Every structure is written in C-alpha cells, then in structure tokens.
C-alpha cells in the first residue's frame, strides 16, 4: 500500500511549538517530527517524547537559527556566536565544510545521548541545499544509516527517502481527489508541516508564526481525520518504514 508520512519540523524550538506538535499527534494525523538539538525547547521536547513514544522523531539539522551545540566555531557563526541567518547563504559565501559536518554530527549525537533513536534526517530552512552541503547531509545519513527528506532532485535510487515530498500540505489536504492525484504518481510521500501554539519566544524569534496555528487546526480538524479514516489509498506511517 502507498505510504504517507506527515512530519512536523522544529520539535524543540520552544514550548509553544512542542505542545502544538504533540497536539497534532495525539488529536490529529501527525505521525512524525524532527528535533532541533540546539534550541531552548530541547529539554522540554525530550520530556514530552518520554510521554508520547509513538511519535516518530528524526533530527532537524540546524545551521541558521540559535547558537550551535559546539563551541569555538568560526565560519558558520556571526560575531556573537550565533548561527548566520539563512540570508547569508543566498549569495556567495565561504564556509569551512568541516565545521558544518562537525556541528551537524554533534546535533545528532546530542539527541542520541538522551535516549532517542532518530528515524531520519532533514534540515531547518532546507540548509542541506546550501552550496555543497547536500553531500554532508548524505554522508551523515550513511554514517548513521538513516533515511533523509527528499527535498532534492532524487536521481540516486540508493538514497533512502520518499519518492514524493510536499512543501505545503494545505494544497493537497483538500479532498480525496487531490490525494488520489498525488498517489497516482508516487508510492511514498512526506508532508512537511509546522504546527504550533504561539508563545512569546516564537513570536519574537520566528517570521513564521500565525500560519503555524492554522496548520495545527488543519491537522486536528474532524474533516481531516474523516478524510483519512475513510480512504484506502494509503496508510499513515513514519520513516521507520522507509
């Protein structure tokens, strides 16, 4: 049967995001999330994970928000020691790729250290697509034997990933017809989403705020649950089955 993964980015960002993701899982159709190891809500996310073991957790590799896990980095941080913004990577840039590898590996290891076995990798702000960072992304996936999010042009059949990836789930979660159209050309699909309740930290630090509450509503509304319950086209699953 076709497989659908619904993954929430940013677990660990802050309490508002963490609670929204748990709500989307326990009272909605969310099956998976990816965790940010360096953000203020990390410990809270770990605590919530211990209460909700059925929520699949991957690693949301971060290079653009907050401060790194490692110290003494030079090229991927600004003068205050925080990650450079994603705007920095939109032009030409000079980065020590070893620093990217070391920091991303440290983020994975921090999550492993609290007893979470990640199911897959993806990247905050799709940072794996900056420059040649996709090769670092693939290298870490191979080292840890993990699937990756398919936000790239997947020409290599040996990559463990879905064959479809949807950036905006609202465009597909309209009707059974739109889902049928999607799975006519794909066997395995991931929907990316960002459900959250709003708190002060999120409002002060993110440019993507109120739409998160709309995504939470979409994932938990009865019409969405009925749509999924009444179809036989796909099964909801996680990256454990990829």
Wavefront OBJ file of the C-alpha trace (Angstrom):
o trace
v 0.000 0.000 0.000
v 1.066 3.605 -0.553
v 2.629 5.308 2.448
v 2.162 8.860 3.787
v 4.397 10.467 6.407
v 3.219 13.723 7.999
v 6.244 15.321 9.632
v 6.333 18.412 11.843
v 9.561 20.398 11.762
v 11.039 22.291 14.743
v 10.389 19.993 17.729
v 12.492 21.526 20.477
v 12.229 25.108 19.205
v 10.171 26.276 22.206
v 7.287 25.134 24.397
v 4.611 26.569 22.088
v 5.955 24.584 19.153
v 6.442 21.457 21.262
v 2.900 21.477 22.616
v 1.471 22.131 19.155
v 3.319 19.154 17.692
v 2.125 16.861 20.485
v -1.453 18.085 19.995
v -1.234 17.418 16.246
v -0.081 13.885 17.039
v -2.430 12.933 19.872
v -5.545 14.622 18.465
v -4.708 14.679 14.771
v -2.996 12.891 11.916
v 0.650 13.808 12.576
v 2.934 10.754 12.582
v 6.456 12.167 12.783
v 8.570 15.120 13.831
v 12.173 16.280 13.623
v 14.014 17.669 16.632
v 16.265 20.724 16.952
v 19.105 19.870 19.321
v 20.320 23.430 19.892
v 17.150 25.362 20.720
v 15.730 26.405 24.147
v 12.850 23.926 23.992
v 15.067 20.863 23.585
v 14.823 19.556 27.169
v 11.069 20.131 27.172
v 10.767 18.188 23.911
v 12.744 15.306 25.400
v 10.362 15.239 28.375
v 7.338 15.186 26.072
v 8.852 12.409 23.987
v 9.061 10.217 27.075
v 5.292 10.628 27.464
v 4.480 10.030 23.781
v 6.622 7.174 22.492
v 4.523 6.599 19.377
v 5.607 9.898 17.854
v 8.479 9.173 15.490
v 11.435 11.561 15.930
v 14.169 12.464 13.465
v 16.856 15.149 13.521
v 16.177 18.666 12.207
v 19.738 19.658 11.334
v 20.152 23.349 12.079
v 22.561 25.905 10.663
v 20.531 29.133 10.668
v 18.687 29.608 13.983
v 20.005 29.997 17.524
v 23.508 29.107 18.616
v 25.400 25.910 17.811
v 25.879 22.883 20.041
v 29.655 23.099 19.599
v 31.909 25.903 20.788
v 34.838 27.623 19.091
v 33.336 27.572 15.602
v 34.409 30.371 13.281
v 32.845 30.318 9.827
v 29.247 29.231 10.499
v 28.632 31.764 13.303
v 28.426 35.540 13.483
v 30.411 37.820 15.804
v 28.046 36.999 18.695
v 28.472 33.270 18.312
v 25.050 32.632 16.804
v 24.386 30.809 13.564
v 24.440 33.018 10.496
v 20.979 33.736 9.089
v 19.756 31.927 6.010
v 20.132 35.196 4.079
v 23.907 34.782 4.382
v 23.744 31.659 2.250
v 21.701 33.180 -0.585
v 24.750 34.799 -2.172
v 28.319 33.599 -2.483
v 29.799 32.516 0.835
v 32.915 30.953 2.283
v 32.320 28.261 4.891
v 34.535 25.589 6.396
v 32.561 22.493 5.463
v 34.239 20.544 8.246
v 32.504 22.877 10.715
v 29.132 22.073 9.142
v 29.843 18.352 9.364
v 31.089 18.575 12.969
v 28.150 20.678 14.152
v 25.508 18.551 12.452
v 27.120 15.405 13.827
v 27.117 16.950 17.321
v 23.395 17.684 16.978
v 22.705 14.057 16.078
v 24.853 12.846 18.961
v 23.079 15.126 21.447
v 19.762 13.570 20.506
v 21.178 10.055 20.730
v 22.610 10.890 24.158
v 19.142 11.424 25.658
v 17.982 8.002 24.513
v 16.209 8.954 21.297
v 16.993 6.808 18.268
v 16.334 9.092 15.286
v 14.285 7.785 12.382
v 15.597 10.154 9.688
v 17.316 13.454 8.886
v 16.090 16.716 7.436
v 17.351 20.293 7.658
v 15.972 23.543 9.058
v 15.365 26.079 6.269
v 16.428 23.280 3.877
v 20.039 24.098 4.719
v 21.213 20.872 3.118
v 20.624 22.631 -0.221
v 23.039 25.489 0.544
v 26.175 25.226 -1.580
v 27.501 21.674 -1.448
v 26.068 20.850 1.980
v 23.894 18.096 0.498
v 26.989 15.901 0.360
v 27.483 16.399 4.106
v 23.793 15.555 4.595
v 24.186 12.306 2.649
v 27.448 11.444 4.404
v 25.840 11.713 7.842
v 22.802 9.748 6.692
v 25.106 6.955 5.550
v 27.127 7.031 8.783
v 24.024 6.703 10.938
v 22.110 4.516 8.463
v 19.177 6.931 8.329
v 16.741 7.940 5.588
v 16.586 11.595 4.545
v 13.911 14.058 3.485
v 13.591 14.201 -0.279
v 13.761 17.965 -0.825
v 16.373 17.469 -3.533
v 16.270 16.100 -7.070
v 16.464 12.423 -6.211
v 18.356 10.834 -9.076
v 20.052 8.148 -6.988
v 17.801 5.132 -6.287
v 20.112 4.045 -3.454
v 19.086 7.050 -1.322
v 16.659 6.030 1.418
v 13.851 8.542 1.127
v 10.292 9.005 -0.070
v 9.648 9.424 -3.768
v 7.423 12.434 -3.113
v 7.698 15.494 -0.879
v 5.002 18.149 -0.334
v 6.061 21.548 0.994
v 2.510 22.861 1.567
v 0.116 20.208 2.777
v -2.828 22.633 2.510
v -2.625 22.261 -1.259
v -3.245 18.513 -1.032
v -5.458 18.092 2.040
v -8.445 19.478 0.199
v -10.265 16.348 -0.908
v -9.904 12.672 -1.642
v -9.462 13.654 -5.278
v -6.321 15.708 -4.599
v -4.856 12.840 -2.606
v -5.697 10.387 -5.388
v -3.921 12.630 -7.857
v -0.820 12.756 -5.662
v -0.587 8.999 -5.192
v -1.199 8.338 -8.863
v 2.432 9.305 -9.397
v 4.021 8.479 -6.010
v 4.197 5.449 -3.744
v 5.676 7.129 -0.662
v 5.148 10.784 0.257
v 6.133 13.115 3.084
v 4.060 16.164 4.004
v 6.072 18.872 5.779
v 4.276 20.988 8.372
v 4.902 23.354 11.300
v 2.031 23.111 13.818
v 2.352 25.172 16.988
v 0.688 27.156 19.711
v 2.065 30.672 19.865
v 4.225 31.731 22.788
v 6.362 34.805 23.397
v 9.622 33.201 22.267
v 8.168 32.025 18.975
v 6.571 35.400 18.244
v 9.845 37.188 18.994
v 12.190 34.886 17.109
v 10.412 33.496 14.052
v 8.983 35.095 10.920
v 6.600 32.137 10.550
v 4.077 32.368 13.373
v 0.291 32.577 12.870
v 0.222 30.117 9.939
v 1.506 27.514 12.394
v -1.794 27.695 14.289
v -3.690 27.213 11.021
v -1.627 24.133 10.254
v -2.377 22.767 13.729
v -6.077 23.321 13.089
v -5.887 21.553 9.719
v -4.124 18.529 11.207
v -6.654 18.125 14.041
v -9.954 19.168 12.497
v -12.625 16.432 12.234
v -12.906 16.810 8.447
v -9.229 15.942 8.010
v -9.436 12.940 10.299
v -12.578 11.752 8.492
v -10.856 12.161 5.117
v -8.003 9.941 6.249
v -10.227 7.446 8.028
v -12.499 6.886 5.014
v -9.863 6.196 2.378
v -7.997 3.026 1.402
v -5.402 4.626 -0.859
v -2.538 4.939 1.655
v -1.513 4.242 5.205
v -0.143 6.794 7.633
v 3.346 5.816 8.641
v 6.815 7.061 9.610
v 10.356 6.934 8.246
v 10.847 3.680 10.169
v 9.013 2.009 7.283
v 11.128 3.637 4.542
l 1 2 3 4 5 6 7 8 9 10 11 12 13 14 15 16 17 18 19 20 21 22 23 24 25 26 27 28 29 30 31 32 33 34 35 36 37 38 39 40 41 42 43 44 45 46 47 48 49 50 51 52 53 54 55 56 57 58 59 60 61 62 63 64 65 66 67 68 69 70 71 72 73 74 75 76 77 78 79 80 81 82 83 84 85 86 87 88 89 90 91 92 93 94 95 96 97 98 99 100 101 102 103 104 105 106 107 108 109 110 111 112 113 114 115 116 117 118 119 120 121 122 123 124 125 126 127 128 129 130 131 132 133 134 135 136 137 138 139 140 141 142 143 144 145 146 147 148 149 150 151 152 153 154 155 156 157 158 159 160 161 162 163 164 165 166 167 168 169 170 171 172 173 174 175 176 177 178 179 180 181 182 183 184 185 186 187 188 189 190 191 192 193 194 195 196 197 198 199 200 201 202 203 204 205 206 207 208 209 210 211 212 213 214 215 216 217 218 219 220 221 222 223 224 225 226 227 228 229 230 231 232 233 234 235 236 237 238 239 240 241 242
